[in-house]
Amino acid sequence: GEFQSNAIIALLIAMAGVALYIWIRFEWQFGVGAMVSLVHDSIIVTGFYALTQTEFSFNAVAALLTLIGFSLNDTVVVYDRIRENLKRYRRMEME
């Protein structure tokens, strides 16, 4: 119904804000990787809700937003470490 569509719009806006943050803070390639990661994590959890036929309530939206937050935090930490290593080891091969 209307609640689900508003919830989906809120989640998409949150994910777009995350992509914008990653793009500004790092490079656009990292932003694409972060979005793929966030979409993947969200689809897995939403699929779990669909598979178990659990009611999609306010708690479910809060859980998805929490998942997006934790995934973003993990992504930023990993990308920051990658950026730090790229600066430190400029002459090494990427592999």
DRENFI-736281 format. One line per field, with one value per residue: x negated, y, z of N, C-alpha, C, O in turn. Coordinates in Angstrom, 3 decimals, decimal comma. Each point is the difference from the previous one (the first is absolute). Layout:
n_X	[X:...]
n_Y	[Y:...]
n_Z	[Z:...]
ca_X	[X:...]
ca_Y	[Y:...]
ca_Z	[Z:...]
c_X	[X:...]
c_Y	[Y:...]
c_Z	[Z:...]
o_X	[X:...]
o_Y	[Y:...]
o_Z	[Z:...]
***
This chain:
n_X	[-0,812:1,737:1,089:1,331:2,027:1,583:1,068:1,590:2,011:1,336:1,134:1,883:1,802:1,125:1,399:2,022:1,443:1,076:1,765:1,906:1,191:1,223:2,040:1,562:1,198:1,534:-0,357:-0,242:-2,214:-1,137:-0,063:-1,438:-2,182:-0,517:-0,255:-1,925:-1,728:-0,171:-0,815:-2,216:-1,332:-0,136:-1,458:-2,157:-0,734:-0,593:-2,052:-1,611:-0,343:-1,278:-2,233:-0,877:-0,285:-2,175:1,049:1,081:-1,384:1,324:1,162:1,876:1,789:1,248:1,474:1,935:1,605:1,215:1,704:1,869:1,391:1,313:1,927:1,692:1,221:1,506:2,005:1,416:1,094:1,769:2,004:1,052:1,103:2,050:1,748:0,882:1,430:2,091:1,043:1,040:1,876:-0,918:-1,760:1,148:-0,748:1,176:-1,064]
n_Y	[-1,176:1,040:-1,366:-1,596:0,662:0,188:-1,902:-0,731:0,984:-0,729:-1,890:0,205:0,679:-1,535:-1,327:0,922:-0,096:-1,956:-0,440:0,961:-1,040:-1,805:0,465:0,571:-1,515:-1,145:-2,160:1,058:-0,025:1,635:1,929:0,033:0,407:2,182:1,181:-0,160:1,189:2,176:0,522:-0,050:1,611:1,882:-0,051:0,321:2,057:1,399:-0,348:1,018:2,211:0,523:-0,037:1,693:1,147:0,658:-0,003:0,774:-0,499:0,863:-1,629:-0,513:1,296:-0,327:-1,675:0,418:1,033:-1,384:-1,141:1,167:0,164:-1,740:-0,223:1,322:-0,531:-1,629:0,584:0,992:-1,383:-1,157:0,984:0,048:-1,854:-0,275:1,132:-0,844:-1,711:0,707:0,695:-1,491:-0,948:2,002:-0,356:0,064:-2,116:0,509:-0,842]
n_Z	[0,000:0,991:1,427:-0,882:-0,665:1,592:0,516:-1,387:0,157:1,661:-0,402:-1,203:1,158:1,193:-1,124:-0,330:1,714:0,200:-1,301:0,632:1,585:-0,496:-0,849:1,501:1,102:-1,161:-0,439:-1,970:-0,428:1,015:-1,149:-1,739:0,348:0,256:-1,890:-1,132:0,779:-0,518:-2,030:-0,313:0,840:-1,240:-1,708:0,544:0,535:-1,655:-0,845:1,207:-0,353:-1,765:0,228:1,171:-1,896:-0,078:2,002:-1,816:1,716:1,622:1,005:-1,105:0,326:1,843:-0,173:-1,056:1,180:1,297:-0,918:-0,352:1,751:0,585:-1,123:0,610:1,794:-0,199:-0,790:1,433:1,381:-0,749:-0,205:1,972:0,597:-0,856:0,809:1,891:-0,242:-0,367:1,845:1,310:-0,778:0,331:1,337:1,918:-0,263:-1,832:-1,764]
ca_X	[0,812:-0,679:-1,131:-1,126:-0,578:-0,731:-1,192:-0,950:-0,515:-0,918:-1,214:-0,721:-0,587:-1,138:-1,079:-0,539:-0,830:-1,217:-0,798:-0,530:-1,050:-1,160:-0,549:-0,705:-1,108:-0,978:0,120:1,288:-0,043:0,352:1,436:0,712:-0,172:0,817:1,421:0,232:-0,004:1,218:1,147:-0,099:0,396:1,429:0,779:-0,071:0,890:1,378:0,330:0,270:1,353:0,957:-0,055:0,649:1,307:0,085:0,646:-0,917:0,518:-0,967:-1,210:-0,732:-0,635:-1,094:-1,044:-0,669:-0,808:-1,146:-0,876:-0,652:-0,981:-1,143:-0,687:-0,719:-1,143:-1,000:-0,519:-0,859:-1,228:-0,799:-0,475:-0,999:-1,231:-0,511:-0,551:-1,236:-1,016:-0,346:-0,931:-1,244:-0,709:0,333:-0,769:0,337:1,103:1,288:0,301]
ca_Y	[1,176:1,289:-0,075:-0,662:0,869:1,063:-0,611:-0,249:1,310:0,436:-0,802:0,426:1,312:-0,238:-0,611:1,035:0,853:-0,760:0,012:1,356:0,152:-0,794:0,613:1,224:-0,322:-0,833:0,166:-0,495:-1,459:-0,483:0,246:-1,069:-1,208:0,127:-0,159:-1,416:-0,681:0,340:-0,613:-1,436:-0,277:0,292:-1,011:-1,243:0,099:0,090:-1,353:-0,812:0,357:-0,571:-1,454:-0,424:0,655:0,824:1,281:1,121:1,034:1,044:-0,668:-0,490:1,172:0,364:-1,010:0,266:1,216:-0,374:-0,779:0,946:0,739:-0,854:-0,296:1,226:0,149:-0,991:0,398:1,171:-0,441:-0,749:0,915:0,877:-0,798:-0,157:1,295:0,167:-0,881:0,503:1,121:-0,486:-0,889:0,484:-0,658:-1,431:-0,387:-0,070:-1,374]
ca_Z	[0,000:0,015:0,928:-0,642:-1,038:0,690:0,595:-1,085:-0,402:1,056:-0,118:-1,199:0,276:0,905:-0,771:-0,883:0,845:0,274:-1,225:-0,149:1,011:-0,403:-1,209:0,380:0,920:-0,684:-1,441:-0,485:-0,080:1,322:0,159:-0,708:0,802:1,211:-0,357:-0,300:1,291:0,732:-0,685:0,256:1,376:0,147:-0,719:0,763:1,162:-0,502:-0,455:1,188:0,433:-0,954:0,099:1,247:0,004:1,200:-0,246:-0,216:0,883:0,344:0,481:-1,171:-0,611:0,902:-0,170:-1,274:0,143:0,821:-0,875:-0,903:0,795:0,303:-1,254:-0,364:0,900:-0,394:-1,312:0,177:0,661:-0,971:-1,038:0,586:0,099:-1,369:-0,409:0,768:-0,584:-1,331:0,187:0,588:-0,927:-1,348:-1,065:-0,067:-0,879:0,691:0,403]
c_X	[-0,858:-1,221:-1,207:-0,645:-0,767:-1,287:-1,062:-0,619:-0,999:-1,319:-0,828:-0,662:-1,206:-1,179:-0,617:-0,885:-1,327:-0,915:-0,645:-1,143:-1,274:-0,678:-0,813:-1,233:-1,116:0,085:1,303:0,014:0,356:1,486:0,837:-0,089:0,840:1,477:0,326:0,077:1,294:1,238:0,007:0,501:1,498:0,868:0,004:0,974:1,460:0,468:0,294:1,393:1,042:0,058:0,726:1,399:0,244:0,623:-1,050:0,556:-1,050:-1,307:-0,847:-0,718:-1,188:-1,155:-0,762:-0,864:-1,228:-1,011:-0,764:-1,074:-1,235:-0,803:-0,801:-1,235:-1,124:-0,655:-0,960:-1,314:-0,909:-0,558:-1,043:-1,337:-0,619:-0,661:-1,319:-1,132:-0,396:-0,966:-1,364:-0,832:0,312:-0,666:0,332:1,131:1,287:0,324:-0,636]
c_Y	[1,242:-0,008:-0,628:0,900:1,160:-0,530:-0,244:1,310:0,516:-0,765:0,413:1,362:-0,143:-0,581:1,006:0,968:-0,653:0,031:1,369:0,236:-0,734:0,640:1,249:-0,342:-0,787:0,292:-0,639:-1,514:-0,618:0,194:-1,066:-1,303:0,029:-0,193:-1,457:-0,797:0,276:-0,623:-1,504:-0,342:0,220:-1,047:-1,325:0,041:0,086:-1,355:-0,930:0,291:-0,625:-1,517:-0,507:0,585:0,757:1,341:1,105:1,197:1,089:-0,612:-0,516:1,149:0,446:-0,988:0,221:1,251:-0,260:-0,795:0,913:0,785:-0,820:-0,323:1,210:0,174:-0,966:0,391:1,177:-0,401:-0,725:0,936:0,966:-0,722:-0,201:1,299:0,278:-0,846:0,438:1,174:-0,496:-0,791:0,370:-0,787:-1,481:-0,229:-0,117:-1,408:-0,288]
c_Z	[0,000:0,914:-0,667:-1,047:0,635:0,619:-1,066:-0,468:1,034:-0,078:-1,208:0,197:0,917:-0,763:-0,975:0,781:0,328:-1,225:-0,207:0,985:-0,412:-1,215:0,344:0,836:-0,687:-1,492:-0,464:-0,101:1,350:0,266:-0,677:0,795:1,265:-0,309:-0,310:1,302:0,768:-0,631:0,257:1,402:0,203:-0,680:0,757:1,177:-0,434:-0,528:1,150:0,544:-0,922:0,125:1,244:0,153:1,308:-0,365:-0,111:0,764:0,208:0,491:-1,159:-0,694:0,857:-0,145:-1,308:0,064:0,862:-0,815:-0,957:0,753:0,316:-1,254:-0,460:0,871:-0,376:-1,323:0,131:0,650:-0,990:-1,068:0,533:0,135:-1,385:-0,461:0,713:-0,583:-1,407:0,085:0,468:-1,004:-1,446:-1,113:-0,134:-0,996:0,811:0,491:1,335]
o_X	[-1,142:-1,007:-1,118:-1,226:-1,061:-1,021:-1,182:-1,201:-1,036:-1,068:-1,227:-1,116:-1,015:-1,142:-1,208:-1,038:-1,038:-1,204:-1,166:-1,021:-1,091:-1,228:-1,065:-1,064:-1,177:0,205:0,634:1,057:0,682:0,629:1,012:0,993:0,581:0,716:1,044:0,849:0,600:0,880:1,056:0,828:0,665:1,036:1,022:0,741:0,867:1,157:0,878:0,724:1,024:1,079:0,706:0,697:1,100:-0,241:-0,926:0,872:-1,032:-1,076:-1,229:-1,141:-1,062:-1,164:-1,226:-1,110:-1,070:-1,206:-1,196:-1,087:-1,121:-1,230:-1,126:-1,076:-1,165:-1,215:-1,059:-1,055:-1,203:-1,181:-0,924:-1,056:-1,221:-1,092:-0,944:-1,130:-1,155:-0,884:-1,035:-1,223:0,563:0,568:-0,415:0,799:-0,044:0,639:0,133]
o_Y	[0,007:0,641:0,496:0,046:0,380:0,688:0,251:0,061:0,553:0,591:0,069:0,224:0,667:0,399:-0,033:0,433:0,662:0,222:0,086:0,588:0,564:0,038:0,228:0,589:0,228:1,150:-0,752:-0,610:-1,023:-0,835:-0,445:-0,711:-1,013:-0,638:-0,506:-0,879:-0,921:-0,495:-0,579:-0,895:-0,795:-0,396:-0,685:-0,958:-0,627:-0,377:-0,857:-0,918:-0,499:-0,590:-1,007:-0,312:-0,004:0,538:0,075:0,714:0,031:0,529:0,038:-0,156:0,331:0,400:-0,109:0,015:0,549:0,220:-0,192:0,235:0,487:-0,024:-0,145:0,322:0,394:-0,121:0,004:0,497:0,257:-0,089:0,368:0,591:0,050:-0,022:0,509:0,472:-0,161:0,138:0,507:0,133:-0,808:-0,147:-0,631:0,896:-0,289:-0,159:-1,108]
o_Z	[-0,459:-0,304:0,145:-0,103:-0,497:0,004:0,234:-0,262:-0,368:0,159:0,083:-0,469:-0,195:0,230:-0,236:-0,499:0,037:0,130:-0,384:-0,359:0,071:-0,087:-0,574:-0,195:0,276:-0,391:0,741:0,162:0,057:0,651:0,543:0,152:0,389:0,772:0,412:0,148:0,554:0,704:0,252:0,167:0,664:0,533:0,047:0,221:0,608:0,188:-0,099:0,385:0,467:-0,058:-0,058:0,965:0,553:-1,080:0,808:-0,497:-0,671:-0,280:0,062:-0,434:-0,526:0,024:-0,024:-0,533:-0,263:0,106:-0,215:-0,528:-0,147:0,031:-0,475:-0,505:-0,055:-0,152:-0,628:-0,395:-0,041:-0,335:-0,726:-0,228:-0,147:-0,567:-0,605:-0,118:-0,392:-0,845:-0,433:-0,034:-0,737:-1,082:-0,972:-0,273:1,196:1,040:0,520]
***
